[in-house]
Amino acid sequence: MKLILGAVIFFLMSISVVAQKMTVAQMKAEIEKATNSPLYVKDVLKKKFKIDTVVVARTKSFNSLADSLAYKGQLKKVYGPYTGQGNKFLVQILAKAPNTFHRVSQIFIDTSIMRYKFADSLGNSIVAKLNSGADTFEHQAQIYSMGGEASTQGDLGWVAEGVLIPEIANQLSKKKKGQVFKVWSRNGLHIIKKTEDSKKDTGFALMMRVFL
């Protein structure tokens, strides 16, 4: 029994020594091959790690490296090394889950700058022009929108369910592709166009950071 136990300990120590001599490239390859990569990182590589759930807010522009990898990264693939907050780390995509995304365009009128009555009158005028075909949403957004989307001709891209303000999200489910409608929020008036039908896409990812 003692001989068996000794052999097991020697084997584990040998693995640990080999793991310590691995290059980063070899380490990435071994993590990708592992059936249970968090367990492999803990027991074989003896590295600290953290598992995060990352939310993808948009599918076109990304707020950080994390949500960019969450959307674009391949399952099981190990990326990096990266440096952040004084740490050097690798990132592996462990799992992905879907969410509903809405493609919308917006003209935003800020009522902290413009009076409510004038904003409402301007909004009605814009919607009337759009519905009559007198002008395009893109052109009206460039002229009137007070948000950053003026530079994109009103296009917000594909936005995840839960990221849009509730007043807009509640209306989108009732509207058809191409419809334009007004929504009030505490920030002001939003003139919204549902530019595409809603769709399912990668909305969440489980990601492991391995600290080197």
C-alpha atoms as a printed R data frame, in Angstrom:
    type eleno elety resid chain resno       x      y       z
1   ATOM     1    CA   MET     A     1   0.000  0.000   0.000
2   ATOM     2    CA   LYS     A     2   2.837  2.356   0.923
3   ATOM     3    CA   LEU     A     3   4.569  1.558  -2.356
4   ATOM     4    CA   ILE     A     4   1.424  2.388  -4.337
5   ATOM     5    CA   LEU     A     5   0.878  5.636  -2.410
6   ATOM     6    CA   GLY     A     6   4.506  6.592  -2.929
7   ATOM     7    CA   ALA     A     7   4.260  5.927  -6.657
8   ATOM     8    CA   VAL     A     8   1.142  8.096  -6.938
9   ATOM     9    CA   ILE     A     9   2.810 10.961  -5.056
10  ATOM    10    CA   PHE     A    10   5.915 10.670  -7.251
11  ATOM    11    CA   PHE     A    11   3.720 10.673 -10.386
12  ATOM    12    CA   LEU     A    12   1.831 13.805  -9.276
13  ATOM    13    CA   MET     A    13   5.081 15.555  -8.385
14  ATOM    14    CA   SER     A    14   6.474 14.690 -11.820
15  ATOM    15    CA   ILE     A    15   3.416 16.162 -13.511
16  ATOM    16    CA   SER     A    16   3.763 19.314 -11.411
17  ATOM    17    CA   VAL     A    17   7.421 19.712 -12.396
18  ATOM    18    CA   VAL     A    18   6.580 19.238 -16.087
19  ATOM    19    CA   ALA     A    19   3.745 21.790 -15.818
20  ATOM    20    CA   GLN     A    20   6.099 24.362 -14.292
21  ATOM    21    CA   LYS     A    21   8.449 24.002 -17.285
22  ATOM    22    CA   MET     A    22   5.706 24.521 -19.870
23  ATOM    23    CA   THR     A    23   5.835 27.498 -22.195
24  ATOM    24    CA   VAL     A    24   2.706 29.660 -22.457
25  ATOM    25    CA   ALA     A    25   1.970 28.160 -25.877
26  ATOM    26    CA   GLN     A    26   2.204 24.610 -24.473
27  ATOM    27    CA   MET     A    27   0.045 25.579 -21.518
28  ATOM    28    CA   LYS     A    28  -2.663 26.966 -23.830
29  ATOM    29    CA   ALA     A    29  -2.626 23.779 -25.905
30  ATOM    30    CA   GLU     A    30  -2.931 21.538 -22.825
31  ATOM    31    CA   ILE     A    31  -5.792 23.589 -21.350
32  ATOM    32    CA   GLU     A    32  -7.668 23.305 -24.652
33  ATOM    33    CA   LYS     A    33  -7.203 19.512 -24.685
34  ATOM    34    CA   ALA     A    34  -8.286 19.027 -21.056
35  ATOM    35    CA   THR     A    35 -11.712 17.448 -20.493
36  ATOM    36    CA   ASN     A    36 -12.180 19.532 -17.349
37  ATOM    37    CA   SER     A    37  -9.969 22.569 -17.872
38  ATOM    38    CA   PRO     A    38 -10.621 24.330 -14.510
39  ATOM    39    CA   LEU     A    39  -9.627 21.113 -12.703
40  ATOM    40    CA   TYR     A    40  -6.561 20.773 -14.932
41  ATOM    41    CA   VAL     A    41  -5.511 24.359 -14.173
42  ATOM    42    CA   LYS     A    42  -5.977 23.795 -10.445
43  ATOM    43    CA   ASP     A    43  -4.468 20.330  -9.981
44  ATOM    44    CA   VAL     A    44  -1.849 20.082 -12.727
45  ATOM    45    CA   LEU     A    45  -0.793 23.610 -13.596
46  ATOM    46    CA   LYS     A    46  -1.241 24.795 -10.001
47  ATOM    47    CA   LYS     A    47  -2.461 28.158 -11.259
48  ATOM    48    CA   LYS     A    48  -5.055 30.469  -9.795
49  ATOM    49    CA   PHE     A    49  -8.098 31.117 -11.947
50  ATOM    50    CA   LYS     A    50 -11.420 32.928 -11.917
51  ATOM    51    CA   ILE     A    51 -14.617 32.082 -13.808
52  ATOM    52    CA   ASP     A    52 -16.784 34.994 -14.952
53  ATOM    53    CA   THR     A    53 -20.162 35.285 -16.652
54  ATOM    54    CA   VAL     A    54 -19.865 37.945 -19.349
55  ATOM    55    CA   VAL     A    55 -22.877 39.692 -20.900
56  ATOM    56    CA   VAL     A    56 -22.725 40.696 -24.558
57  ATOM    57    CA   ALA     A    57 -24.514 44.048 -24.824
58  ATOM    58    CA   ARG     A    58 -23.988 44.648 -28.554
59  ATOM    59    CA   THR     A    59 -22.764 42.538 -31.442
60  ATOM    60    CA   LYS     A    60 -21.053 45.313 -33.400
61  ATOM    61    CA   SER     A    61 -19.218 47.574 -30.950
62  ATOM    62    CA   PHE     A    62 -17.792 46.168 -27.729
63  ATOM    63    CA   ASN     A    63 -17.219 47.849 -24.375
64  ATOM    64    CA   SER     A    64 -14.250 45.697 -23.385
65  ATOM    65    CA   LEU     A    65 -11.972 42.798 -24.296
66  ATOM    66    CA   ALA     A    66 -14.205 40.506 -22.236
67  ATOM    67    CA   ASP     A    67 -17.422 41.026 -24.202
68  ATOM    68    CA   SER     A    68 -15.522 41.015 -27.503
69  ATOM    69    CA   LEU     A    69 -14.060 37.582 -26.665
70  ATOM    70    CA   ALA     A    70 -17.423 36.421 -25.303
71  ATOM    71    CA   TYR     A    71 -19.069 37.089 -28.667
72  ATOM    72    CA   LYS     A    72 -16.272 36.347 -31.147
73  ATOM    73    CA   GLY     A    73 -14.302 33.706 -29.245
74  ATOM    74    CA   GLN     A    74 -14.469 29.978 -30.011
75  ATOM    75    CA   LEU     A    75 -15.562 27.438 -27.394
76  ATOM    76    CA   LYS     A    76 -12.625 25.778 -25.568
77  ATOM    77    CA   LYS     A    77 -10.149 28.109 -27.299
78  ATOM    78    CA   VAL     A    78  -7.555 29.757 -25.029
79  ATOM    79    CA   TYR     A    79  -6.615 33.367 -25.812
80  ATOM    80    CA   GLY     A    80  -3.856 35.603 -24.535
81  ATOM    81    CA   PRO     A    81  -1.802 36.268 -22.620
82  ATOM    82    CA   TYR     A    82  -3.333 39.612 -21.669
83  ATOM    83    CA   THR     A    83  -2.343 42.110 -19.001
84  ATOM    84    CA   GLY     A    84  -4.804 43.905 -16.744
85  ATOM    85    CA   GLN     A    85  -4.855 45.297 -13.204
86  ATOM    86    CA   GLY     A    86  -1.265 44.216 -12.721
87  ATOM    87    CA   ASN     A    87  -1.978 40.598 -13.695
88  ATOM    88    CA   LYS     A    88  -0.958 38.535 -16.719
89  ATOM    89    CA   PHE     A    89  -3.600 35.980 -17.696
90  ATOM    90    CA   LEU     A    90  -5.047 33.635 -20.305
91  ATOM    91    CA   VAL     A    91  -8.742 33.454 -21.183
92  ATOM    92    CA   GLN     A    92 -10.709 30.353 -22.145
93  ATOM    93    CA   ILE     A    93 -14.323 30.333 -23.395
94  ATOM    94    CA   LEU     A    94 -16.039 27.571 -21.384
95  ATOM    95    CA   ALA     A    95 -19.646 27.963 -22.572
96  ATOM    96    CA   LYS     A    96 -22.029 30.256 -24.441
97  ATOM    97    CA   ALA     A    97 -25.752 30.983 -24.115
98  ATOM    98    CA   PRO     A    98 -28.199 32.863 -26.380
99  ATOM    99    CA   ASN     A    99 -30.086 36.101 -25.812
100 ATOM   100    CA   THR     A   100 -32.560 38.151 -27.846
101 ATOM   101    CA   PHE     A   101 -31.118 41.062 -29.821
102 ATOM   102    CA   HIS     A   102 -32.966 44.006 -31.372
103 ATOM   103    CA   ARG     A   103 -31.712 46.045 -34.333
104 ATOM   104    CA   VAL     A   104 -32.848 49.624 -33.766
105 ATOM   105    CA   SER     A   105 -32.145 53.185 -34.852
106 ATOM   106    CA   GLN     A   106 -32.759 56.220 -32.651
107 ATOM   107    CA   ILE     A   107 -33.212 59.973 -32.735
108 ATOM   108    CA   PHE     A   108 -32.821 61.244 -29.170
109 ATOM   109    CA   ILE     A   109 -34.109 64.622 -27.988
110 ATOM   110    CA   ASP     A   110 -32.735 65.565 -24.565
111 ATOM   111    CA   THR     A   111 -35.357 67.260 -22.361
112 ATOM   112    CA   SER     A   112 -32.716 68.464 -19.914
113 ATOM   113    CA   ILE     A   113 -31.725 70.866 -22.711
114 ATOM   114    CA   MET     A   114 -35.006 71.285 -24.569
115 ATOM   115    CA   ARG     A   115 -38.416 71.985 -23.050
116 ATOM   116    CA   TYR     A   116 -40.910 69.123 -23.008
117 ATOM   117    CA   LYS     A   117 -43.527 70.853 -25.200
118 ATOM   118    CA   PHE     A   118 -40.988 71.852 -27.822
119 ATOM   119    CA   ALA     A   119 -39.443 68.353 -27.787
120 ATOM   120    CA   ASP     A   120 -42.887 66.805 -28.250
121 ATOM   121    CA   SER     A   121 -43.724 69.173 -31.127
122 ATOM   122    CA   LEU     A   122 -40.356 68.520 -32.797
123 ATOM   123    CA   GLY     A   123 -40.817 64.776 -32.330
124 ATOM   124    CA   ASN     A   124 -44.249 64.863 -33.976
125 ATOM   125    CA   SER     A   125 -42.799 66.838 -36.895
126 ATOM   126    CA   ILE     A   126 -39.951 64.333 -37.363
127 ATOM   127    CA   VAL     A   127 -42.287 61.316 -37.241
128 ATOM   128    CA   ALA     A   128 -44.667 62.979 -39.741
129 ATOM   129    CA   LYS     A   129 -41.802 63.569 -42.192
130 ATOM   130    CA   LEU     A   130 -40.629 59.985 -41.856
131 ATOM   131    CA   ASN     A   131 -44.086 58.467 -42.251
132 ATOM   132    CA   SER     A   132 -44.841 60.600 -45.303
133 ATOM   133    CA   GLY     A   133 -41.518 59.769 -46.950
134 ATOM   134    CA   ALA     A   134 -40.476 63.445 -46.982
135 ATOM   135    CA   ASP     A   135 -37.116 62.570 -45.414
136 ATOM   136    CA   THR     A   136 -35.095 59.574 -44.253
137 ATOM   137    CA   PHE     A   137 -34.506 58.472 -40.693
138 ATOM   138    CA   GLU     A   138 -30.746 58.654 -41.265
139 ATOM   139    CA   HIS     A   139 -30.866 62.302 -42.339
140 ATOM   140    CA   GLN     A   140 -33.197 63.341 -39.524
141 ATOM   141    CA   ALA     A   141 -30.916 61.605 -37.011
142 ATOM   142    CA   GLN     A   142 -27.919 63.560 -38.284
143 ATOM   143    CA   ILE     A   143 -29.824 66.831 -37.935
144 ATOM   144    CA   TYR     A   144 -31.679 66.379 -34.653
145 ATOM   145    CA   SER     A   145 -30.328 63.540 -32.512
146 ATOM   146    CA   MET     A   146 -28.581 64.711 -29.340
147 ATOM   147    CA   GLY     A   147 -27.014 61.329 -28.617
148 ATOM   148    CA   GLY     A   148 -23.826 59.747 -29.928
149 ATOM   149    CA   GLU     A   149 -25.861 57.892 -32.538
150 ATOM   150    CA   ALA     A   150 -26.014 61.079 -34.640
151 ATOM   151    CA   SER     A   151 -22.593 60.084 -36.000
152 ATOM   152    CA   THR     A   152 -23.958 56.675 -37.074
153 ATOM   153    CA   GLN     A   153 -27.063 58.161 -38.738
154 ATOM   154    CA   GLY     A   154 -29.153 56.892 -35.836
155 ATOM   155    CA   ASP     A   155 -28.077 53.250 -36.049
156 ATOM   156    CA   LEU     A   156 -27.602 51.606 -32.622
157 ATOM   157    CA   GLY     A   157 -26.781 48.212 -34.134
158 ATOM   158    CA   TRP     A   158 -27.915 44.936 -32.578
159 ATOM   159    CA   VAL     A   159 -28.638 45.599 -28.894
160 ATOM   160    CA   ALA     A   160 -29.260 42.862 -26.313
161 ATOM   161    CA   GLU     A   161 -32.523 42.360 -24.475
162 ATOM   162    CA   GLY     A   162 -32.141 44.003 -21.084
163 ATOM   163    CA   VAL     A   163 -29.702 46.653 -22.296
164 ATOM   164    CA   LEU     A   164 -32.322 48.842 -23.965
165 ATOM   165    CA   ILE     A   165 -34.319 51.009 -21.588
166 ATOM   166    CA   PRO     A   166 -37.581 49.219 -20.585
167 ATOM   167    CA   GLU     A   167 -39.839 51.782 -22.268
168 ATOM   168    CA   ILE     A   168 -38.239 51.030 -25.651
169 ATOM   169    CA   ALA     A   169 -37.955 47.264 -25.147
170 ATOM   170    CA   ASN     A   170 -41.652 47.010 -24.217
171 ATOM   171    CA   GLN     A   171 -42.694 48.715 -27.450
172 ATOM   172    CA   LEU     A   172 -40.380 46.770 -29.767
173 ATOM   173    CA   SER     A   173 -42.220 43.501 -29.206
174 ATOM   174    CA   LYS     A   174 -45.400 45.147 -30.531
175 ATOM   175    CA   LYS     A   175 -43.853 46.735 -33.611
176 ATOM   176    CA   LYS     A   176 -43.076 45.425 -37.084
177 ATOM   177    CA   LYS     A   177 -39.847 45.850 -39.016
178 ATOM   178    CA   GLY     A   178 -39.584 49.394 -40.411
179 ATOM   179    CA   GLN     A   179 -42.062 50.986 -37.990
180 ATOM   180    CA   VAL     A   180 -41.193 54.322 -36.356
181 ATOM   181    CA   PHE     A   181 -42.572 55.277 -32.937
182 ATOM   182    CA   LYS     A   182 -42.054 57.708 -30.054
183 ATOM   183    CA   VAL     A   183 -41.060 56.700 -26.532
184 ATOM   184    CA   TRP     A   184 -40.628 58.950 -23.506
185 ATOM   185    CA   SER     A   185 -38.141 58.203 -20.747
186 ATOM   186    CA   ARG     A   186 -36.835 60.257 -17.829
187 ATOM   187    CA   ASN     A   187 -33.972 61.349 -20.114
188 ATOM   188    CA   GLY     A   188 -36.109 62.677 -22.919
189 ATOM   189    CA   LEU     A   189 -37.833 61.701 -26.154
190 ATOM   190    CA   HIS     A   190 -36.684 58.698 -28.179
191 ATOM   191    CA   ILE     A   191 -37.834 58.340 -31.778
192 ATOM   192    CA   ILE     A   192 -37.211 54.693 -32.564
193 ATOM   193    CA   LYS     A   193 -37.133 52.720 -35.789
194 ATOM   194    CA   LYS     A   194 -37.226 48.926 -35.662
195 ATOM   195    CA   THR     A   195 -34.768 48.353 -38.497
196 ATOM   196    CA   GLU     A   196 -34.711 44.530 -38.402
197 ATOM   197    CA   ASP     A   197 -36.738 41.702 -36.897
198 ATOM   198    CA   SER     A   198 -35.430 40.590 -33.505
199 ATOM   199    CA   LYS     A   199 -33.131 37.550 -33.451
200 ATOM   200    CA   LYS     A   200 -31.315 35.136 -31.158
201 ATOM   201    CA   ASP     A   201 -27.522 35.394 -30.908
202 ATOM   202    CA   THR     A   202 -24.717 34.842 -28.400
203 ATOM   203    CA   GLY     A   203 -25.665 36.886 -25.351
204 ATOM   204    CA   PHE     A   204 -23.699 35.315 -22.508
205 ATOM   205    CA   ALA     A   205 -20.406 33.491 -22.104
206 ATOM   206    CA   LEU     A   206 -18.765 31.616 -19.242
207 ATOM   207    CA   MET     A   207 -15.083 32.510 -19.316
208 ATOM   208    CA   MET     A   208 -12.103 31.360 -17.265
209 ATOM   209    CA   ARG     A   209  -9.154 33.627 -16.547
210 ATOM   210    CA   VAL     A   210  -5.948 31.746 -15.733
211 ATOM   211    CA   PHE     A   211  -3.405 33.907 -13.920
212 ATOM   212    CA   LEU     A   212   0.187 33.312 -15.003
